[in-house]
Amino acid sequence: MATQADEPVFFQRQDRLSLTEARYFQDLLYRTIKIGTELEFALPKGVRREDFQPGVEKLLCPSKNMNRLGRLGVYDVIKEHCGVEIQIIGRHPHWEALCKQYRLAVMPLLEQGIRMRPTCGLHYHLLGIGLAEAVPEIILANLWNMARKFAPGLKYITSGGDSMQALCRRRQHNAHWEFMRQSPLSRNMRQIQDHLKNSMAVPEHQNFFNLEHVRFDDVGGIRNFHIEFRFADGDLAPVSITAKTFLFLAMLLKAVEISKFGLLHAGKIQEWNRKKELMNMISNNEGKLATSDTSDITPAILDEYRNNASEMLSFLKSIFIILDNPAEIILQELCQYPISLRRIRGDGWTKIEEDLYQQVLPLSSYDEVDQKIIKVIELGLMQEASDMEEWFKRAAIRAGVPVKIVRERIKGYNFREPVWNAKLGRMVFLK
C-alpha cells in the first residue's frame, strides 16, 4: 500500500519568495555555484611524509591558483594532522567530469597504499562569491533548517568509520551542538553567524555547518555565498564523493524551491528531541582517540538514521529529477549501507567503488544506425513531415533500416527526451 509523507510545516515570513523569484534564484545558483572539497587521507603504513608527499604533488599537479583548474582541478597538497589534505578547486558540478577527476586523483594513490584514519574528514565548500546580486536570506535560513531537520541522516549517510562502536569521527571538528540550538525562527542568519563567531562552546570554523565565510550586505542579503559542510567523514571512493557533491547541491536548490512557502520547520518538539538524541549518539567526544563512541546504536536505532536519510532523499526528489544524473541512485545505496557499514563488513576502498559504480547503468554504446538517427534529429535534416508516421518512414530510409528499428532506437534515447514537434514537422530532443 502506498504511504503518504507527512506534509512539511512552514512558518510564514514576509520575505518568502514569489514563484518568479524562486525560479530565478534556483536557475542563478544552479548555474553559478561551484563546489570544492578538502579531501584528507593518511599516509601508507611505514612511509614518511617527506618521502611520500612530493610524489602526490607530482601526480596531482596543483595549480596554486584558484582561477586555474590545472590537470586535475587541485589547488594544493598540504600537510594535515591525519596525513595529507588535497584541496580541490570549486567547479560547477557535472557527474562525468567529477567522477573522472576524483578517480584520476584518488585511485593511483590507493594503489600506493593511502589509508583512511578516524581523524580524516571530507569538507564540502559551496561557493557563490562574486554574484551580481545578493542572495535572499530566507534561502540560507531554509538550507540551515533543512540540514537541522535531516542532521541524523546526513551524519549517518556520510559516516566512514570501520567499527559499530565507532561509526564516525569525533564531534570535535564538526560539532553539532550550536548548529542544533540556533534557529532562524528566533534569529536571522547574520545574528546566528555572530553567535557562532563568539561562541565559547564550539570554535567558529569547527561547526557542523560553517558560516564563517558568508558575507551579508546592509539589509541582510548574502553578498558572498560561501558555506562549508564539515561533517562528512573521509572518503576514498570517487563515485561516493561525487554523489555527495550533488546531495549538497540538491539541498541548496531545494532551499530555494521551498522559500516560496516560508521557513521550513525543523521538527516538532518530541521529534526534535529525538533528533538531538540521535545526533549525540552518533557524534560525540566520548570515544577512543579520534572516534565517536557509537556503542549505544542498536540495529533498531540504526534504522532511525536510515529512515531520516531516506526521508531527506524523498524530500529532495524534485531536484534530483532536474539534475538528471545517477547521484540519487548512489545516495540511495549509501542510505542503506553508507561507507561505514561497508568498511565494517570488510570491504576495501576499491571494492566499495566498484560496488557503487555497478549501480549506475552506463549508457549503451551507439552503432552506426544510432549515429544516423541522432544526426537527423539534432541537425533537423528532415522537416515539415505531414505527421510522425511520415517522419519515421523517411528516417528509416535514411538510416537504411525498417521503421520498427527506428522506433525502438528512439525509445532508447529517453534520457534526451525525444518528442514530436508538429509545428516543425519533425522529432526534436528536449535535452
Residue, then its C-alpha position, 0 to 999 in steps of 0.5 A: m500500500a502506498t504511504q503518504a509523507d507527512e506534509p512539511v510545516f512552514f512558518q510564514r515570513q514576509d520575505r518568502l519568495s514569489l514563484t518568479e523569484a524562486r525560479y530565478f534564484q534556483d536557475l542563478l545558483y544552479r548555474t553559478i555555484k561551484i563546489g570544492t572539497e578538502l579531501e584528507f587521507a593518511l599516509p601508507k603504513g611505514v612511509r614518511r611524509e617527506d618521502f611520500q608527499p612530493g610524489v602526490e604533488k607530482l601526480l596531482c599537479p596543483s595549480k596554486n591558483m584558484n582561477r586555474l583548474g590545472r590537470l586535475g582541478v587541485y589547488d594544493v597538497i598540504k600537510e594535515h594532522c591525519g596525513v595529507e589534505i588535497q584541496i580541490i578547486g570549486r567547479h560547477p558540478h557535472w557527474e562525468a567530469l567529477c567522477k573522472q577527476y576524483r578517480l584520476a586523483v584518488m585511485p593511483l594513490l590507493e594503489q600506493g597504499i593511502r589509508m583512511r584514519p578516524t581523524c580524516g574528514l571530507h569538507y564540502h565548500l559551496l561557493g557563490i562569491g562574486l554574484a551580481e546580486a545578493v542572495p535572499e536570506i530566507i534561502l540560507a535560513n531554509l538550507w540551515n533548517m533543512a540540514r537541522k531537520f535531516a542532521p541524523g541522516l546526513k551524519y549517518i549517510t556520510s559516516g566512514g568509520d570501520s567499527m559499530q562502536a565507532l561509526c564516525r569521527r569525533r564531534q570535535h571538528n564538526a560539532h553539532w551542538e550550536f548548529m542544533r540550538q540556533s534557529p532562524l525562527s528566533r534569529n536571522m542568519r547574520q545574528i546566528q553567524d555572530h553567535l557562532k563567531n563568539s561562541m565559547a562552546v564550539p570554535e567558529h570554523q569547527n561547526f557542523f555547518n560553517l558560516e564563517h565565510v558568508r558575507f551579508d550586505d546592509v539589509g541582510g542579503i548574502r553578498n558572498f555565498h560561501i558555506e562549508f559542510r564539515f561533517a562528512d567523514g573521509d572518503l576514498a571512493p570517487v563515485s561516493i564523493t561525487a554523489k555527495t557533491f550533488l546531495f549538497l547541491a540538491m539541498l541548496l536548490k531545494a532551499v530555494e524551491i521551498s522559500k516560496f512557502g516560508l521557513l521550513h520547520a525543523g521538527k516538532i518538539q518530541e521529534w526534535n528531541r529525538k533528533k538531538e538524541l540521535m545526533n549525540m549518539i552518533s557524534n560525540n567526544e566520548g570515544k577512543l582517540a579520534t572516534s565517536d563512541t557509537s556503542d549505544i546504536t542498536p540495529a533498531i536505532l540504526d534504522e532511525y538514521r536510515n529512515n531520516a536519510s531516506e526521508m531527506l532523499s524523498f524530500l529532495k526528489s524534485i531536484f534530483i529529477i532536474l539534475d538528471n544524473p545517477a547521484e540519487i541512485i548512489l545516495q540511495e545505496l549509501c542510505q542503506y549501507p553508507i561507507s561505514l557499514r561497508r568498511i565494517r563488513g570488510d570491504g576495501w576502498t576499491k571494492i566499495e567503488e566498484d560496488l557503487y559504480q555497478q549501480v549506475l547503468p552506463l549508457s549503451s554504446y551507439d552503432e552506426v544506425d544510432q549515429k544516423i538517427i541522432k544526426v537527423i534529429e539534432l541537425g533537423l535534416m528532415q522537416e515539415a513531415s505531414d505527421m510522425e508516421e511520415w517522419f519515421k518512414r523517411a528516417a528509416i530510409r535514411a538510416g537504411v533500416p525498417v521503421k520498427i528499428v527506428r522506433e525502438r532506437i528512439k525509445g532508447y534515447n529517453f534520457r534526451e527526451p525525444v518528442w514530436n514537434a508538429k509545428l516543425g514537422r519533425m522529432v526534436f530532443l528536449k535535452 
